[in-house]
Amino acid sequence: MANNREFFNRRLHSLLGVIPVGIFLIQHLVVNQFARGGAESFNKAAAFMEHLPFRYFLEIFVIFLPLLFHAIYGVYIAFTAKNNVARYGYFRNWMFFIQRVTGIITLIFVVWHVWETRLANLFYGTEVNFDMMNTILSEPFMFWFYVVGVVSAIFHFANGLWSFCVSWGLTVTPRSQKVVTYVTILIFLGLSYVGVSTLFAFVS
């Protein structure tokens, strides 16, 4: 029974990391790209997201609760995993190790980002706009904190796609797993460019 529960939790953890959390990450990165068009462009995109129908329902049940389960169970996996990269320095062992490290970094980053933006808006009525992000990212420490956080989140998602394909039986053969490895590397590089270029756009 315990093994069945563990198997179910890991499959659910993997699924939620891609759908809906991963999809939300991509959507968030795309919307933030409007910052490259200037303050007015970003503010219009942010206002559109703010006024989506059923916004609070979507935030709670499609984003927050799946993210909460993924984060809590992810921490459990990270601290119970047996990392052996020192003895077996294979590529997948390193990916396994980095996946756990970036998971913890991403969790810290997401909590801080939500506090600085969504909760500041909820508690103090601070408007989430271009000027807010410019103020935050104008501090060098915060800028590089965001760079590390964004890249960690993207790596965690991209590498998690590989694990998702394996755990859900989508890639069974070594060849298919190798192909997906290349695909996820391209996804990581592409989304990293999108995310980091957005950060530079806020301070340029």
Summary of the structure (lengths in Angstrom):
residues: 204
radius of gyration: 18.1
end to end distance: 55.7
largest distance: 55.7
contacts: 584
relative contact order: 0.13
helix: 84%
strand: 0%
